[in-house]
Amino acid sequence: MTTLNLTGELERLICDIVARTPELQHIAPEKLLVCVSSGRASRGGSLAKIHPLRFEGGERSVKARRGRRSVLCTMPSITHRGEEMLYVIYFLVPRFLELPFREKLITIFHELYHISPACNGDIRRFPGRNYAHGSSTRSYNLFMGQLVDRYLEATPDRSGLAFLEGDLAELRSRHSAIVGRRLQAPRISVSPA
């Protein structure tokens, strides 16, 4: 039995998704740091999350008000393999692994679609109050389902998707261990402006 490097498999899959999906071809996979994080196995709640490492428009720092004082908020700098990262994507395990196959793919696409079309460290912004998902999270996820279906149609060899088949118990029965990159969530530093 082999060790399943969940992070490595997700990175490889993300590269393939970006190459085959026109709506995601603006993404530079080498600027994404893929990690796993603990997530309770209960129903509901987050399955994955993306941390942009820039503010709106790709800015590293912005001035903000905290009460009566003005502060400078600065995103952290994270380097991996000699590259400065623009995004950290966390997949919450075991919750993510307990999803059905197609829902796992929808979750991956959901997080990737949050990446700004400029791939500048900011998120894709929709008009209105809910700038992260647009007017409806449900519509956003339906669109992700359409992208997943097109991706699967364009992927004749699905052997690279085997790690998404089955739940955590099945993966444990096929692998001697499941490993993944962990990283504490990036924190914005705040200083007087």
C-alpha positions in Angstrom: 0.0 0.0 0.0 1.1 3.5 -0.8 0.9 6.8 1.1 -1.7 9.2 -0.3 -0.2 12.7 -0.5 -3.6 14.6 -0.5 -1.9 18.0 -1.1 0.1 16.7 -4.0 -2.9 15.0 -5.6 -5.0 18.2 -5.2 -2.1 20.4 -6.7 -1.8 18.0 -9.7 -5.6 18.0 -10.2 -5.8 21.8 -9.9 -3.2 22.2 -12.7 -5.2 19.9 -14.9 -8.5 21.7 -14.1 -6.9 25.1 -14.9 -5.5 23.7 -18.2 -8.9 22.2 -19.3 -11.3 24.9 -18.1 -11.4 28.2 -20.1 -13.1 30.1 -17.2 -10.1 29.2 -14.9 -7.2 29.6 -17.3 -6.2 33.0 -15.8 -5.1 31.1 -12.7 -1.3 30.6 -12.1 -1.3 27.3 -10.1 2.2 27.9 -8.9 0.8 30.9 -6.9 -1.6 28.7 -4.9 -0.6 27.0 -1.7 -2.8 24.0 -1.2 -3.2 22.9 2.4 -5.4 20.6 4.5 -7.0 21.7 7.8 -9.0 19.9 10.4 -12.8 20.0 9.9 -15.3 18.2 12.0 -17.1 15.3 10.3 -20.5 16.8 11.0 -22.9 17.9 8.3 -23.0 21.5 7.3 -20.3 24.1 7.6 -17.3 24.8 5.4 -15.7 22.1 3.2 -12.9 24.3 1.9 -11.8 27.9 2.1 -9.5 30.3 0.2 -7.4 33.0 1.8 -6.4 35.7 -0.6 -3.1 37.2 0.2 -3.8 40.7 -1.3 -6.6 43.2 -0.7 -8.9 44.6 -3.4 -7.1 45.4 -6.6 -4.0 43.3 -5.6 -2.9 45.7 -2.9 -0.6 44.3 -0.2 -1.6 47.0 2.3 -4.6 49.2 2.9 -5.4 52.0 5.4 -8.4 51.4 7.6 -10.2 53.0 10.5 -10.2 51.3 13.9 -12.4 53.5 16.1 -10.8 57.0 16.0 -7.4 55.9 14.7 -6.1 55.1 11.3 -4.2 51.8 10.9 -2.3 50.1 8.1 -3.4 46.5 7.4 -0.8 44.4 5.6 -1.1 40.9 4.2 1.6 38.4 5.2 4.2 37.2 2.7 4.2 33.5 2.2 6.9 31.9 0.0 6.9 28.3 -1.2 9.4 26.7 -3.5 10.9 30.1 -4.2 7.6 31.6 -5.3 5.6 34.2 -3.4 2.1 32.8 -2.9 -1.0 34.8 -3.8 -3.6 32.4 -2.3 -3.8 29.7 0.3 -6.6 27.1 -0.3 -7.6 24.9 2.6 -9.5 21.6 2.2 -11.2 20.6 5.5 -10.5 17.0 6.3 -12.3 14.7 7.0 -15.4 16.7 5.9 -14.1 17.3 2.3 -13.3 13.6 1.9 -16.7 12.5 3.1 -18.4 14.2 0.1 -19.6 12.3 -3.0 -17.2 12.4 -6.0 -19.0 15.2 -7.9 -19.4 17.3 -4.8 -15.7 17.1 -4.1 -15.0 18.5 -7.6 -17.7 21.2 -7.2 -15.9 22.2 -4.0 -12.6 22.5 -5.8 -14.1 24.5 -8.6 -15.9 26.7 -6.1 -12.7 27.8 -4.4 -10.8 28.2 -7.7 -13.5 30.4 -9.2 -13.1 32.8 -6.2 -9.6 33.7 -7.7 -9.7 37.1 -9.3 -9.6 37.2 -13.1 -6.3 39.2 -12.7 -4.9 36.4 -10.4 -3.4 39.2 -8.3 -4.0 37.8 -4.8 -7.5 39.4 -4.6 -10.8 37.5 -4.9 -13.3 37.7 -7.8 -15.7 40.4 -6.9 -19.4 40.4 -8.0 -21.5 43.5 -7.9 -23.7 44.1 -4.8 -23.5 43.2 -1.2 -22.5 39.6 -1.6 -19.4 40.3 -3.6 -17.9 36.8 -3.1 -20.7 34.7 -4.6 -22.9 37.2 -6.5 -26.6 37.5 -6.0 -27.0 33.8 -5.1 -24.6 31.2 -3.6 -27.0 28.6 -5.0 -26.6 29.9 -8.6 -22.9 30.2 -8.1 -22.7 26.5 -7.1 -25.0 25.4 -10.0 -22.6 27.1 -12.3 -19.7 25.2 -10.7 -21.6 22.0 -11.3 -21.8 22.9 -15.0 -18.1 23.6 -15.1 -17.4 20.2 -13.4 -19.6 18.4 -15.9 -17.8 20.0 -18.9 -14.4 19.2 -17.2 -15.4 15.5 -16.8 -16.6 15.3 -20.5 -13.2 16.7 -21.5 -11.2 14.2 -19.3 -11.2 10.8 -21.0 -8.6 9.3 -18.6 -10.0 9.7 -15.1 -7.3 7.7 -13.3 -6.0 10.9 -11.8 -9.3 11.4 -10.1 -9.2 8.1 -8.2 -8.2 9.8 -4.9 -11.6 11.6 -5.0 -13.5 8.2 -5.2 -14.9 6.9 -1.9 -14.9 8.4 1.6 -12.2 8.6 4.2 -12.7 4.9 5.3 -12.3 3.7 1.7 -9.2 5.9 1.2 -7.7 4.5 4.4 -8.3 0.9 3.2 -6.4 1.7 -0.1 -3.5 3.6 1.4 -1.0 3.1 4.3 -1.3 6.7 5.3 -3.0 10.0 4.1 -0.7 13.1 4.5 -1.1 16.7 3.5 0.5 20.1 4.0 -0.7 22.1 7.0 -0.3 25.8 7.5 -1.7 28.1 10.2 -4.2 30.5 8.6 -2.4 33.7 7.4 -3.0 36.7 9.6 -3.1 40.3 8.6 -0.7 42.5 10.5 -2.0 45.9 11.8 0.2 48.9 12.6 -0.4 52.6 13.1 -0.8 54.4 9.9 
